[in-house]
Amino acid sequence: MVRRRRPIPSDEGDPLIPLMNLVCLLIPLLLFGAIFVRFVVIDVQSPKITPSKREPAEALNLHVVVTDRGFHLKVNPRFRQPWMTSVSGAGIPDIPKKDDHWDFDALNRRLLQLKELNSGESAMILSAEDDVAYEVLIKTLDHSRGTPQTPLFPEVTLGRGVV
């Protein structure tokens, strides 16, 4: 009598093993890569609909506009400074670009002057033209808030476009 050999089970035909190997290698790789991803939250105020506690005639109403030519600062006419351009919409910025770059140091100095004259103010509106880079907007936001030792205008409301 002839004996038949029994077939030996093999793992060659199982399609799940290569997939399981791939998953076992990808999980540590993805976990390692997740360490390099950082999320940053920038705290800005949303526009308020409720009326202000201060009278509109007494408020500074600071509005900083970032354009391709420089910074325009708009304030309540009562608090207007001699270095501010007298004609709005003339295209001449209050703080022009220096060597084709935005002059953040001059912006910081001008905001410090406004803060010294209006020490109770902490709010401002920041807006920019559509073609201004995001990095420029963030640097403007950082310079307008000041430092922890000398806070300038920490309550920043982002506005849309040029007003």
MARKOLTI-55034 format. One record per residue: residue in one letter; y, z, x of N, C-alpha, C, O, CB in turn; residue number from 1. Coordinates in steps of 0.2 Angstrom, whole numbers, plus 2048, in hexadecimal, padded with zeros to 3 digits. Glycine has a CB too. Layout:
> residu|n.y|n.z|n.x|ca.y|ca.z|ca.x|c.y|c.z|c.x|o.y|o.z|o.x|cb.y|cb.z|cb.x|num
> A|Y|Z|X|Y|Z|X|Y|Z|X|Y|Z|X|Y|Z|X|NUM
...
***
This chain:
> residu|n.y|n.z|n.x|ca.y|ca.z|ca.x|c.y|c.z|c.x|o.y|o.z|o.x|cb.y|cb.z|cb.x|num
> M|7FA|800|804|800|800|800|806|800|804|807|804|809|800|806|7FB|1
> V|80B|7FC|803|811|7FB|806|816|7FF|804|817|800|7FE|813|7F3|806|2
> R|819|803|808|81F|807|806|825|804|807|827|800|80C|81F|80E|80A|3
> R|829|805|802|830|802|802|835|807|805|834|80D|804|832|7FF|7FB|4
> R|839|804|809|83E|809|80C|843|80A|806|845|806|802|841|806|812|5
> R|845|810|806|84B|812|802|851|810|805|852|811|80B|84A|81A|800|6
> P|856|80D|801|85C|80C|804|860|812|805|860|817|802|860|807|7FF|7
> I|863|812|80B|867|818|80E|86E|817|80B|871|812|80C|867|818|815|8
> P|871|81C|807|877|81B|805|87D|81B|80A|87C|81F|80F|879|821|800|9
> S|881|817|80A|886|816|80F|88D|817|80C|88E|816|806|886|80F|813|10
> D|892|818|810|899|819|80E|89D|813|80E|8A3|812|80D|89C|81F|811|11
> E|89A|80D|811|89D|807|812|8A0|804|80B|8A5|801|80C|899|802|815|12
> G|89D|805|806|89F|802|800|8A4|806|7FC|8A6|804|7F7|899|800|7FC|13
> D|8A5|80C|7FE|8AA|811|7FA|8B1|80F|7FC|8B3|810|801|8A8|818|7FC|14
> P|8B5|80C|7F7|8BC|80A|7F8|8C1|810|7F9|8C6|80F|7FA|8BE|805|7F3|15
> L|8BF|816|7F7|8C3|81C|7F7|8C5|81F|7FD|8CA|822|7FF|8C1|821|7F2|16
> I|8C0|81E|802|8C1|822|808|8C7|81F|80D|8CA|823|80F|8BA|821|80D|17
> P|8C8|818|80D|8CE|816|811|8D4|818|80D|8D9|81A|811|8CD|80E|812|18
> L|8D4|818|807|8DA|81A|803|8DB|822|804|8E1|824|805|8D9|819|7FC|19
> M|8D6|826|804|8D7|82D|806|8D9|82E|80D|8DD|833|80E|8D0|831|804|20
> N|8D7|82A|812|8D9|82B|818|8E1|829|819|8E5|82D|81C|8D5|826|81D|21
> L|8E3|824|815|8EA|822|815|8EE|828|812|8F4|829|815|8EB|81B|812|22
> V|8EC|82A|80D|8F0|830|80A|8F0|836|80E|8F6|839|80F|8ED|832|803|23
> C|8EB|837|811|8EB|83D|816|8F0|83C|81C|8F2|841|81F|8E4|83F|818|24
> L|8F1|836|81E|8F5|835|823|8FD|834|821|901|836|825|8F3|82E|827|25
> L|8FE|832|81B|904|831|819|908|837|816|90E|838|817|904|82C|813|26
> I|904|83C|814|907|842|812|90B|846|817|910|848|816|902|847|80E|27
> P|907|847|81D|90B|84B|822|911|846|825|916|849|827|907|84C|828|28
> L|910|840|825|916|83C|827|91C|83C|823|922|83D|825|914|834|828|29
> L|91B|83C|81C|920|83D|817|923|844|818|929|844|817|91E|83B|810|30
> L|91F|849|819|922|850|819|926|850|81F|92B|854|81F|91C|855|819|31
> F|924|84D|825|928|84D|82B|92F|84A|82A|934|84C|82D|924|84A|831|32
> G|92F|844|827|935|840|826|93A|843|821|93F|842|821|933|839|823|33
> A|937|847|81C|93C|84B|818|940|850|81B|945|852|818|937|84E|812|34
> I|93F|852|821|943|857|824|94A|853|826|94F|857|826|940|85A|82A|35
> F|94A|84D|827|950|84A|82A|955|848|824|95A|845|826|94E|844|82E|36
> V|952|848|81E|957|846|819|95B|84C|816|958|852|815|953|844|813|37
> R|961|84C|817|966|851|815|96A|84F|80F|96D|849|80F|96A|854|81B|38
> F|96B|853|80A|970|852|805|976|856|805|975|85C|806|96C|853|7FE|39
> V|97C|853|804|982|857|805|985|857|7FE|986|851|7FB|986|855|80B|40
> V|988|85C|7FC|98B|85C|7F5|993|85E|7F7|994|862|7FA|988|862|7F1|41
> I|997|859|7F4|99E|85A|7F5|9A1|85D|7EF|9A0|85A|7E9|9A1|853|7F7|42
> D|9A4|863|7EF|9A7|866|7E9|9AE|863|7E8|9B2|864|7EB|9A7|86D|7EA|43
> V|9AE|860|7E2|9B4|85D|7DF|9B5|85F|7D8|9B0|861|7D5|9B5|855|7E0|44
> Q|9BB|860|7D6|9BC|862|7CF|9BC|85C|7CA|9BE|856|7CC|9C3|865|7CE|45
> S|9BA|85D|7C4|9BB|858|7BF|9C2|858|7BC|9C4|85E|7BC|9B5|858|7BA|46
> P|9C4|853|7B9|9CB|853|7B6|9CB|858|7B0|9C6|858|7AC|9CD|84C|7B4|47
> K|9D0|85C|7B0|9D0|861|7AA|9D4|85E|7A4|9D9|85B|7A5|9D4|868|7AD|48
> I|9D2|860|79F|9D5|85E|798|9DA|863|796|9DF|862|792|9D0|85C|793|49
> T|9D8|869|797|9DC|86F|795|9E3|86F|798|9E3|86D|79E|9D8|875|796|50
> P|9E8|871|795|9EF|871|798|9EF|876|79E|9EB|87B|79E|9F4|873|793|51
> S|9F3|875|7A3|9F4|879|7A9|9F7|880|7A7|9FB|880|7A2|9F8|876|7AE|52
> K|9F6|885|7AB|9F9|88C|7AA|A01|88B|7AC|A05|88F|7A9|9F6|891|7AD|53
> R|A02|887|7B1|A09|887|7B3|A0D|881|7AF|A09|87D|7AC|A09|885|7BA|54
> E|A13|882|7AE|A17|87D|7AB|A17|876|7AF|A17|877|7B5|A1E|87F|7AA|55
> P|A17|870|7AC|A16|86A|7B0|A1C|869|7B4|A1C|866|7BA|A16|864|7AB|56
> A|A22|86C|7B3|A28|86B|7B7|A28|870|7BD|A2B|86E|7C2|A2E|86D|7B3|57
> E|A23|875|7BD|A23|879|7C3|A1D|877|7C7|A1D|879|7CD|A22|880|7C1|58
> A|A18|873|7C5|A12|871|7C9|A14|86C|7CE|A18|868|7CD|A0D|86F|7C4|59
> L|A10|86C|7D3|A11|867|7D9|A0F|861|7D7|A12|85B|7D8|A0E|86A|7DF|60
> N|A09|860|7D3|A06|85A|7D1|A05|855|7D7|A06|850|7D7|A0A|857|7CC|61
> L|A01|858|7DC|A00|854|7E2|9FB|84F|7E1|9F5|850|7DE|9FE|858|7E8|62
> H|9FC|848|7E3|9F8|843|7E2|9F8|83F|7E8|9FD|83C|7EA|9F9|83E|7DC|63
> V|9F2|83F|7EC|9F1|83B|7F2|9ED|835|7F0|9E8|835|7EE|9EE|83F|7F8|64
> V|9F0|82F|7F2|9ED|829|7F1|9EC|825|7F8|9F0|825|7FC|9F2|824|7ED|65
> V|9E5|823|7F9|9E3|820|7FF|9E3|819|7FE|9E0|816|7FA|9DC|823|802|66
> T|9E7|815|802|9E8|80E|801|9E6|80B|808|9E5|80E|80D|9EF|80B|7FF|67
> D|9E6|804|808|9E4|800|80E|9EA|801|813|9E9|7FF|819|9E2|7F9|80D|68
> R|9F0|803|811|9F5|804|816|9F7|80B|818|9FA|80C|81D|9FC|801|812|69
> G|9F4|810|815|9F5|817|817|9F4|81B|811|9F1|81A|80C|9FB|818|81A|70
> F|9F8|821|811|9F7|826|80C|9FE|826|808|A03|826|80B|9F6|82D|80F|71
> H|9FE|826|801|A03|827|7FD|A03|82E|7FA|9FD|830|7F7|A04|822|7F7|72
> L|A08|832|7FA|A08|839|7F7|A0D|839|7F2|A13|837|7F2|A0A|83E|7FD|73
> K|A0B|83B|7EC|A0F|83B|7E6|A0F|842|7E4|A0A|846|7E3|A0C|836|7E0|74
> V|A15|845|7E2|A16|84C|7E0|A1B|84C|7DA|A1E|847|7D9|A19|850|7E6|75
> N|A1C|852|7D7|A21|853|7D2|A28|851|7D6|A29|853|7DB|A21|85A|7D0|76
> P|A2C|84D|7D2|A33|84C|7D5|A37|852|7D8|A3B|851|7DC|A37|848|7D1|77
> R|A35|857|7D5|A39|85D|7D7|A37|85F|7DE|A3B|863|7E1|A37|863|7D2|78
> F|A31|85E|7E0|A2E|860|7E7|A2E|85A|7EC|A2B|85B|7F1|A27|863|7E6|79
> R|A32|855|7EA|A32|84F|7EF|A35|851|7F5|A3A|854|7F6|A35|849|7EB|80
> Q|A32|84E|7FB|A34|84F|802|A38|849|804|A36|844|802|A2E|851|806|81
> P|A3C|84A|809|A40|845|80C|A3B|83F|80F|A3D|839|810|A45|847|811|82
> W|A35|841|812|A31|83C|815|A2D|838|810|A2A|833|813|A2C|840|81A|83
> M|A2D|83A|80A|A29|836|805|A2D|830|803|A33|830|803|A28|83A|7FF|84
> T|A2A|82A|802|A2D|824|800|A30|825|7F9|A2D|828|7F5|A28|81E|800|85
> S|A36|822|7F9|A3A|823|7F2|A38|81E|7ED|A38|820|7E7|A41|822|7F4|86
> V|A35|818|7EF|A33|813|7EA|A2C|813|7E9|A28|812|7EE|A36|80C|7EC|87
> S|A29|815|7E4|A22|815|7E3|A20|80E|7E1|A23|80A|7DD|A20|81A|7DD|88
> G|A1A|80C|7E4|A18|805|7E2|A1B|800|7E7|A19|7FA|7E7|A19|803|7DB|89
> A|A1F|802|7EC|A22|7FD|7F1|A1D|7FB|7F6|A1E|7F6|7FA|A28|800|7F4|90
> G|A17|7FF|7F6|A12|7FD|7FB|A13|801|802|A0F|800|806|A12|7F6|7FC|91
> I|A18|804|803|A1A|808|809|A17|80F|809|A19|813|804|A21|808|80B|92
> P|A12|810|80D|A0E|817|80C|A13|81C|80F|A17|81B|813|A07|817|80F|93
> D|A12|822|80C|A15|828|80F|A12|82A|816|A16|82C|81B|A14|82E|80B|94
> I|A0C|829|817|A09|82A|81E|A05|823|81F|9FF|822|81D|A04|830|81E|95
> P|A08|81F|823|A05|818|825|9FF|819|82A|9FF|81E|82D|A0A|813|828|96
> K|9FB|814|82A|9F6|814|82F|9F9|813|836|9FE|811|837|9F1|80D|82E|97
> K|9F5|816|83A|9F7|816|841|9F2|813|845|9EC|815|845|9F8|81E|844|98
> D|9F3|80D|849|9EE|809|84C|9E9|807|848|9E3|807|84A|9EC|80D|852|99
> D|9EA|805|842|9E5|802|83D|9E0|808|83B|9DB|806|838|9E2|7FC|840|100
> H|9E2|80E|83C|9DE|813|839|9E2|818|835|9E8|819|836|9DA|817|83F|101
> W|9DF|81B|830|9E3|820|82C|9E4|826|831|9E0|829|834|9DE|822|826|102
> D|9EB|829|830|9ED|82E|834|9EC|835|830|9F0|837|82C|9F5|82D|835|103
> F|9E6|838|831|9E4|83E|82E|9E8|844|831|9E9|848|82D|9DD|83F|82F|104
> D|9EA|844|837|9EE|849|83A|9F5|84A|836|9F7|84F|834|9EF|848|841|105
> A|9F8|844|835|9FE|844|832|9FE|846|82A|A02|849|828|A01|83D|832|106
> L|9F8|844|827|9F7|846|820|9F6|84E|820|9F9|851|81C|9F0|843|81E|107
> N|9F2|850|825|9F2|858|825|9F8|85B|826|9F9|860|823|9ED|85A|82B|108
> R|9FC|859|82A|A03|85C|82C|A07|85B|825|A0B|860|823|A07|858|831|109
> R|A07|856|822|A0B|855|81C|A09|859|816|A0D|85C|812|A0B|84D|819|110
> L|A02|85A|815|A00|85E|810|A01|866|812|A02|86A|80D|9F8|85D|810|111
> L|A01|867|818|A03|86E|81A|A0A|870|819|A0C|875|817|A02|86F|822|112
> Q|A0F|86B|81A|A16|86C|818|A16|86D|810|A1A|871|80E|A1A|866|81A|113
> L|A13|869|80C|A13|86A|805|A10|870|803|A12|874|7FE|A0F|864|801|114
> K|A0B|873|806|A08|879|805|A0C|87F|806|A0D|884|803|A01|87A|809|115
> E|A10|87E|80C|A15|884|80E|A1A|884|808|A1C|88A|807|A18|882|815|116
> L|A1C|87F|806|A22|87F|800|A1F|881|7FA|A23|884|7F6|A25|878|800|117
> N|A18|880|7F8|A15|882|7F2|A0F|885|7F3|A09|883|7F2|A14|87B|7EE|118
> S|A0F|88C|7F6|A0A|890|7F8|A05|891|7F2|9FF|893|7F3|A0C|896|7FB|119
> G|A07|891|7EC|A03|893|7E6|9FF|88D|7E4|9FA|88E|7E0|A07|895|7E0|120
> E|A00|887|7E6|9FC|881|7E4|9F6|880|7E8|9F5|882|7EE|A00|87B|7E5|121
> S|9F0|87F|7E5|9EA|87D|7E8|9E6|877|7E5|9E1|876|7E8|9E6|884|7E7|122
> A|9EA|874|7E1|9E6|86E|7DE|9EA|867|7E0|9F0|867|7E1|9E6|86F|7D6|123
> M|9E6|862|7E0|9E9|85B|7E1|9E4|856|7DF|9DE|858|7DD|9EA|85A|7E9|124
> I|9E7|850|7DE|9E3|84B|7DB|9E2|846|7E1|9E7|844|7E4|9E6|847|7D5|125
> L|9DC|843|7E2|9DB|83F|7E8|9D8|838|7E5|9D3|838|7E1|9D6|841|7ED|126
> S|9DB|833|7E6|9D8|82C|7E4|9D9|827|7EA|9DD|828|7EE|9DC|82A|7DE|127
> A|9D6|821|7E9|9D6|81C|7EE|9D5|815|7EB|9D3|815|7E5|9D0|81E|7F3|128
> E|9D7|811|7EF|9D6|80A|7ED|9CF|808|7ED|9CB|80C|7F0|9DA|805|7F1|129
> D|9CD|803|7EA|9C6|801|7EA|9C3|7FF|7F0|9BD|800|7F1|9C5|7FB|7E5|130
> D|9C7|7FC|7F5|9C4|7FA|7FB|9C4|7FF|801|9C3|7FD|806|9C8|7F4|7FD|131
> V|9C6|805|7FF|9C6|80B|804|9BF|80D|805|9BC|80E|800|9CB|810|802|132
> A|9BD|80E|80B|9B6|810|80D|9B5|817|80B|9BA|81B|80A|9B5|810|815|133
> Y|9AF|819|809|9AD|81F|807|9AE|825|80C|9B1|82A|80B|9A6|820|805|134
> E|9AD|823|813|9AE|828|818|9B6|82A|818|9B7|830|81A|9AC|825|81F|135
> V|9BA|825|817|9C1|827|817|9C3|82B|812|9C7|830|812|9C6|820|817|136
> L|9C0|82A|80C|9C2|82F|806|9BF|836|807|9C3|83B|806|9BE|82C|800|137
> I|9B9|836|80B|9B7|83D|80C|9BB|840|812|9BC|847|811|9AF|83C|80E|138
> K|9BD|83D|817|9C1|840|81C|9C8|842|819|9CB|847|81B|9C3|83B|821|139
> T|9CB|83E|814|9D1|840|811|9D0|847|80D|9D4|84B|80D|9D3|83B|80C|140
> L|9CA|847|809|9C8|84D|805|9C8|853|80A|9CA|858|808|9C2|84C|802|141
> D|9C4|852|810|9C4|858|814|9CB|85A|817|9CC|860|818|9BF|856|81A|142
> H|9CF|855|819|9D5|857|81C|9DA|85A|817|9DE|85E|818|9D9|851|81F|143
> S|9D9|858|810|9DE|85B|80B|9DB|862|809|9E0|866|806|9DE|856|805|144
> R|9D5|864|80A|9D3|86B|809|9D5|870|80E|9D6|876|80D|9CC|86B|808|145
> G|9D6|86D|814|9D8|872|81A|9D2|875|81D|9CD|873|81D|9DD|877|817|146
> T|9D4|87B|820|9CF|87F|823|9CE|885|820|9D2|887|81B|9D0|880|82B|147
> P|9C9|889|821|9C8|890|81E|9CE|894|820|9D0|899|81C|9C1|893|820|148
> Q|9D0|894|826|9D6|898|828|9DD|896|824|9E0|89A|822|9D7|897|82F|149
> T|9DE|88F|823|9E4|88D|820|9E2|888|81B|9E2|882|81C|9E9|889|825|150
> P|9E0|88A|815|9DE|886|80F|9E4|882|80D|9E9|885|80C|9DA|88A|80A|151
> L|9E3|87C|80C|9E9|878|809|9E8|877|801|9EB|87B|7FD|9E9|871|80C|152
> F|9E4|872|7FF|9E3|871|7F8|9DC|870|7F7|9D9|86B|7F7|9E7|86A|7F6|153
> P|9D8|876|7F6|9D1|876|7F5|9CF|873|7EF|9C9|871|7EE|9CE|87C|7F6|154
> E|9D3|873|7EA|9D0|871|7E3|9D2|869|7E2|9D8|868|7E0|9D4|875|7DD|155
> V|9CE|865|7E4|9CF|85E|7E4|9CC|85A|7DE|9C6|85B|7DD|9CD|85A|7EB|156
> T|9D0|857|7DB|9CD|853|7D5|9CD|84B|7D7|9D2|849|7DA|9D1|854|7CF|157
> L|9C8|848|7D7|9C7|841|7D9|9CA|83D|7D3|9C7|83D|7CD|9C0|83F|7DB|158
> G|9CE|838|7D4|9D1|834|7CF|9CE|82D|7D1|9CC|82B|7D6|9D9|834|7CF|159
> R|9CF|828|7CC|9CD|822|7CD|9D2|81D|7CE|9D7|81D|7CA|9C9|820|7C6|160
> G|9D2|819|7D3|9D6|814|7D5|9DD|816|7D6|9DE|81C|7D7|9D7|80F|7CF|161
> V|9E2|812|7D7|9E9|813|7D9|9ED|814|7D3|9ED|80F|7CE|9EC|80E|7DE|162
> V|9F1|819|7D2|9F5|81A|7CC|9FC|818|7CD|A00|819|7C9|9F4|822|7CA|163
***
